Amino acid sequence: MGILSKKDAALISDPLLDNNPITIQVLGICSALAITAELKASIVMAVSVLFVMGLGNVVISLMRNIIPSKIRIIVQLVVVATLVIVVDQVLKAFAYELSKTLSVFVGLIITNCIIMGRFEAFALANGPKRSFLDGIGNAAGYGFILVVIGFFRELLGSGTLLGYKVLGDPIEKTGLYAIGYENNGFMLLSPMALIVVGIIIWVQRSKNPALIEEN
Amino acid sequence: MLEHIELFFKSIFIDNMVFATFLGMCSYLAVSKKVSTAVGLGAAVIFVLAVTVPMNWLLDQYLLRDGALAWLGPEYADYNLSFLSFILFIATIATMVQLVEIVVEKFSPSLYNSLGIFLPLIAVNCAILGGSLFMQSRDIQTLGLAFNYGLSSGIGWFLAILAIAAIREKIRYSNVPAPLRGLGITFIITGLMAIGFMSFGGMLTGGDEAPKQTEVAVAATEAPKENMQEGLTADATQQDKLTETQLAATEKVAQDTNTVNE
């Protein structure tokens, strides 16, 4: 990392694992669970959040000295809402099917707690460059978990990845299906998203006992 | 009247905000350590949803949707401002929350104290914005129904947070595997509760199957896949017998998804 100092690099790498927004800070769960039945939707969601958070953090950080603290929540909401409208319109124009799948959850990026949380905790107190890195880092941590959940749910649930039949064809009985493998349709249902996140948390905390909470 | 009752139970149990659409999960997980605080937040959510959903319904009806400006005169009939809905909805919510806070503080200090810090938090609770956005995407017809939808979704959310808070108070005495303590076990319990709530899916279909089926089929052809959850509910309604497992429904959704993608 030639361009970035060690402290700046930590802004990106920390949220990926040890301070992950979803599994440790418990932020932004809503959208993480609802749209992860397909890998493609998860990736699009991750990219959208990356865009909104990177830019939003910079904007808020540039305005941090002129925002009156009493109305800062409304100012933040307006900034996020504007960015989300841009994302929503772009999705509707270039990926209409996908925007139907994501439905209201694109709009719900506005109230995604990661974004507001980072604005409050970081962008209001730091310069634009560091805020940008922080935004990117946290969005990447969020996206990483989303992609992991999406990967397992799509692979086990419908036997495909990004729509490609990686495990063979369930109707013509090729690949794994030839030896009697069946898709676990349960993985596509919403409750399994919660349980997958629970398992991710389990794995992560047993690797790093420092993260274990009090009961 | 019947549609009111139907919507009421549907929003509380079948389309429960937490268990079916995962809205408001952040505060649901963060504020569910004690029953008393959970009740405070739940009450605030019911209140704010019941106020903001009808407000946003009016906005949507007379300002935002395609042709909504026709009441200004025929030359405005072509405008479609629905791309502005996010920003207007969130502005309404933030303002209403602020307003509600001021009014409650003035007229009922005891309620204000019990809601306490939760009111401002609610502006960024996804359940509130989600309520308005679902109201828009599900095409709720009248102001009364919109109020009903807001109120009953709020009650559903309240029930969910109350249930998990009660479970978490009890589970403190259990021997949970160390890495799962706290957040992990809460996720898994919520997942199990959501599976339980899926069984309400057949609640409104008992008896009059035939007319509903055609209705759902028409809706399904019009909007093949508006949303994973909605697809699921629609499919569950389509089931001939409730004894058929939910898995069949899932597979059907999966196939639908594939056909849509192709």
Interface residues (C-beta under 8 A of the other chain):
Chain A: T23 V26 L27 G28 I29 C30 S31 L33 A34 I35 A37 E38 I73 I74 L77 V78 A81 T82 V84 I85 D88 Q89 E97 K100 T101 S103 V104 G107 L108 I110 T111 N112 C113 M116 G157 S158 T160 G163 N183 G185 F186 L188 L189 S190 P191 M192 A193 L194 I195 V197 G198 I201 W202 V203 Q204 R205 S206 P209 I212 E213 E214 N215
Chain B: F19 A20 T21 F22 L23 G24 M25 C26 L29 A30 F83 L84 S85 F86 I87 F89 I90 A91 A94 T95 P120 A123 V124 N125 C126 I128 L129 G130 L133 F134 S137 I171 R172 S174 V176 P177 A178 P179 L180 R181 G182 L183 G184 I185 F187 I188 T190 G191 L192 A194 I195 M198 A223 K225 E226 N227 M228 Q229 E230 L232 Q246 L247 T250 E251 V253 A254 T257 N258 V260 N261
